[in-house]
Amino acid sequence: MKRLTYISRFGRELSAAEIDEIAATSITNNQRDGLTGMLFCFRQVFYQILEGDEEKLDKCYARILGDPRHKDIFCLGIEENISERLYPEWSMKTVNLDLDSGSTIDPVKRILDALLRNHQILKAYTPTPILDAIQAGKDPRALTVRPEEKIILFSDLFSSTTLTEVFPAAEVNRLLDIYYGASIDSILGMGGTVSKLTGDGLMAYFPASLADRALEAVLHTIKRLKEEREMAAHADILRFLFAGFGITAGKVLVGNIGTISRLDYTLLGDAVNSAARLEGLTRRMIGGKQYAVVFDQNFQQKIQEFPTRKLGRVMVKGKSQPIDLYAPDRPDVILPELASQLKEKIMAR
């Protein structure tokens, strides 16, 4: 048998009567499937424990994952190969803590509140694939390294060191919030995954089939950064909000690396290094211009919806031969400020 514990937010506000209806349906279904457990409801959040036959429990959890009355589902724990049930008498014992009060109930409410806060913190810091595995009721430590083809994206702010030297920390933090907000929203909205933040940049990846969406995410971010610059006052730090983007496609190793005491879910391979080095080329003049986004032939060959232009052949660190360099064939990716000029303007502001 198997035991599963999860929490989820209400998909919409539910009345006490609707919660009672959910409980009644759960009892009927669980009696049919031989499942038992408990359900707590508190402040628009479900806390549930299910136990029983593994296959039937997995099917029940799959129904919960697809139920619009649940959102932000997070699996707190799984116990496999259990021999005894904790709640053999309860097909589904339901307790609505919003309707209960008293000295014995208050500590339970505090514990559940703390659990929800810690879950929200964990969600903010945990890589999406790890959260997905936990949500699906799997042990993320079992995500072994495997080869996959991915689109790799690197981004970095221009002159971030100079900005930290010239502007107060609060202003730099405001600029970072806007940069990360624009970048992460665009990447996630187009089906990408943010792998890590680097302090003044990020690494992200997309499925190999989403080349056009990856480029669209970058173009949307560039547009949002431009809008922020144009709205900024003369002395505002946001006047200097420029970032570069490098993209490639290729085979990488995806999965957990490290030891049992410290694991990191990441990507490894030449494509990762290439994307980082391509991003560095956005600091250089190429054909008399400087581009906010550049990519190599591996990525260019996957693009179908956007016209591109070849910028020439350039040497990239780590490569023995020059590579063909490309950019979108559109004026909004040409930077109005050269990297060297930007640093001087920040110092003179």
N, C-alpha and C positions, 0 to 999 in steps of 0.2 A: 504494500500500500504506500501511499504518498500523502504528505501534508504540505499545504501551500498557504502562505500568509501574504496578503497584499493590502494596499490602501489605494483609494481613488477618490477624486473629487466628483461631486454630483455634476452630471452633464448639463443639468438645468436645476433650478430650484424645485425641490420636491416637498409636497405637503406630508404631514404625518400619515394621512390616509394612503397616499401613494407609496410611502415606505412600508406600510402594513401590507399593501398589495404585493410589493416586491418580495416581502418576507413569505407571504402565503404561496406565491409562485415558486420560490426557492424550495420551500418545504415539499411541495408536490414533486418537483423535478428531482430533488435529492433523494426522496423516498423511492422514486422510480430507479435511480441510478446507484442507490446504496451509498450515498455521500452523507457526511455529517459535518457539523461545524457551528461557528458563531459569527454573527454580524453585529458590529457596533456602528451606530450613526451618530455623528457629532459635528456640528458646525459645517454642514454641507460636505462632509467627508465620510466615505465608507471605510471601515476597517474590518476585514473578513479573514477567517480561517476556514479552510476546506480540507477535508481528509477523506480518503477512500481509495478505491481501485484507481491505479495510475492512469489508465487509458480513459476512463470515464471522467476523472478529475480534469485531465487535460482538455477534453471536449467541453466540459463546463467552463473552464477558464477561457477557452477560445470564444465561447459565446459572450462572456463578460467583456473581453477585449473589443468585441464588435458591437456592444450594447451602447447606444448613444446616451443612456442615463449615467454612464461612467466616462470620465476623462482623466487624463494624467495618471493612468494606472501605473503603479510601481510595486513590483514583487519584493517583499521584504525578506522572504526566506522560503526555502524548499527543504523538506526532509523526505528522503527516499528510503524505500525498503523498511518502512516502519512495521512493527508487528502488532501494535496495539493503538487503538484510537483514544484520543483525549476526551472526545465528546460523543460517546456511542449512543447516548439517549436523545441527542438533539439533531434532528434532520436539518434544522437551521434555527438556532436560538438567536432571536433578534432583540437588541437593546437599543432604544433611541435615547441617548444620553441627554438630548436637548429637552426631553420631557421629565427627566429625573433630577432630583436634587438631594442634598444631604451630605453629611460628613464623610460617608464611605464612598460616594460617587465622585466628589470633588478631586481626590487624588488621581482617579482614573482619567478624568478630563485633563488634568495637568500633564499627565504622561502622554496622552494622545496629542495634545497641543505641541509638546516638545518633539514628539516623533514627526509630526508634519513639518515643523520648522527645520529639523535636521534633514528631512527628505528634500525640502526645497533647496537647502544649501548644497547637498550632495548633487542634486540635478544640475546646478549651475556650474559645478567643477568637473563633472564626470563626462568623458567622451561619449558621444551619441551611440556608437555601437555597443558600448558596455551597458548603457541604459536600456537599449533595445533588447539585449540578451536577458537582462534582469527582468524586464517587463514581460518577456516571453516565458519566464519561469526557468531560464537556463543559468548555469553557473558560468559567468564571464571568464573565469580562470581557465575554462576549457577551450577558449578561442585560440587555437594553435596557429602558428605562422603558416600562411599559405600564399602561393603566387596568384596575383590577379592583375588585370589590366585596368589602369585608372587614369583619369585626367588629374594632374597635379597642379595646384595653383599656389604661388607664393606672392605675398604683398608686403610692402614695407613703406613706412612714412619717410618722406624726404626730410633731411636735416633735423632729425629728432633730437640728436645730441645738442645741437645749437639751440633748439627751442627750450630744452631743459635748463640751459645755461642762462638764457635771457629772460624767460617768463617765470612767474611764480608757479609753484607746484599745482595749485588749484586750477590755473589756466591750462596748463599742460594736460591735466586730468580731464578737463572739459573737452579739449581737442581730441584726446584719445577716445572718450565716450562717443563722440560724434563719428569718428573714423570707424571704430569697431561696430557701432550701431548700424551705420550704412553698409559696411562690408558683410557683417554676419547676417543681417536681414536679407540682403540680396543673395548670398550664397545658399542659405537655408531655403529661401523661397524658390530657388531654381533647382532644388533637389541635391544640393551639395552637403558635405559634412565638414565642419571646422575641426581640424585635427589638433591644432595647438595655437596658442597666442604666444608671441615672442617678445612682448613688452612694447614694441613699436611696430609690430607687423603680425602676420598670421600665415599659417599653412592650412590649406583645405584641399579636398579632393572630391571628384565626381565619378559616377560610373562612366565607363568608356563610351557609352552610347549617348551621353549628354554633353557633347562638345559645344553645341550651339547654346545650350542653356548655361554652360560654364562661362562662355564669352559674354552672354547677355547679362549675367550676374556682375561681371567686371564692368561692363559698359554702364550698367545702372548705377554702380557704386561711383564711378568717375563722374557721372552726371550729378549725383547727390553732393559729392565733394565740391564740385564747381558751384552749385547753388549756394552752399554754405559760404564759400569764398566771396561770392557776389553780394551776399546779404551782410557780410561783416563790415564793421566800422573800420576806419583807417588804421587805428592802433590795435585792433582786435587780433588775437592770435590765429583766428580762423582764416585770416587773409593768407596764411602760410600753410593751409591744409592741402598738401599735395602727397600723392602716394603712387608707387610704381607696382606693376603687376607682371609676373612672368608665368607662362603656362606651357606645359608639355603633356605628352601622353606616352604611356609605356608600361612595361611589366614592373611590378613592385612586389615586395613581400609585405603582407598585411597580417597583423595579429599582435599577440602579447609578447613582449620581450622583458627580460629581467629575471628576478628570482621570486620565489613564493612570498618573500617579505616585502618586495617592492616591484610592481609590474607597471608597464606602460604600454598602452595600446597605440601602435604607431605604424608608419609605413617606412620601408627601407628599400633602397635601390638607386640605380643611376638616374632614373627619372626624377626622383626627389631632389637629388643634387642639381640636376639640369634646370629644374624649375627655379630653384634659388638663384642660380647663376644667371638665368635669363632675366629675372627680376632686377638683378644688378645692372643689366644693360640699359635699363630705363634712365640711368644717371648719365649716359653717354650720348654725345651727338652722333647721329647716324644719318648720313646724307644731308647734313646741315640742319637736321631737326632732332627733337627729343620727344620720345613717345611714352605715354603713360602705361601702355601695355604692349608687350611683344611676346612672340611665341615661335617655336621651331616648326620644322616640317612635319614632325610626328603629330602635332596638334592640328596644324593647318590642313592636313589631308582629311581630317574628320569633320571639318566645318562644312555645312551645307547651306545654311541660311544667310550667312554674312559674307559680303565681298572682302577679300584680303589683298594686300599688296606686299610684294617681296621688297625688303629693305636692302638686301645685299647679303654677302657672306662675311661672317665675323668669326674671330677666334674666341672661344669660351674656355675659361679655366677648367682643366680636367679633360679636355678633348684634344686629341692629337691632330685633328683636321678642322678647318673652318666649317661652320654650319650655316645653313640658309636661315635667315631671320625674316619674320613676317610681322605685320601689324594689321588691324582692321583698316580697310580703305575708307576712312571717314575722318573729317577734320577735328572732331571733338576729342580724339585721342592724342592729338599733337599738343604738347605742353606749351603754355604761353610763357612760362618761366623756366629758364635753364637751372639745373641744380646748383651750379656755382653762383649764379646770380641770386638765387633764393637765399643761400646762406648769408650773402653780403647784405641783403635787404633785412633779414632778421636781425643781424648785428647792428644795423643802422636804424632800426625802427624807432 
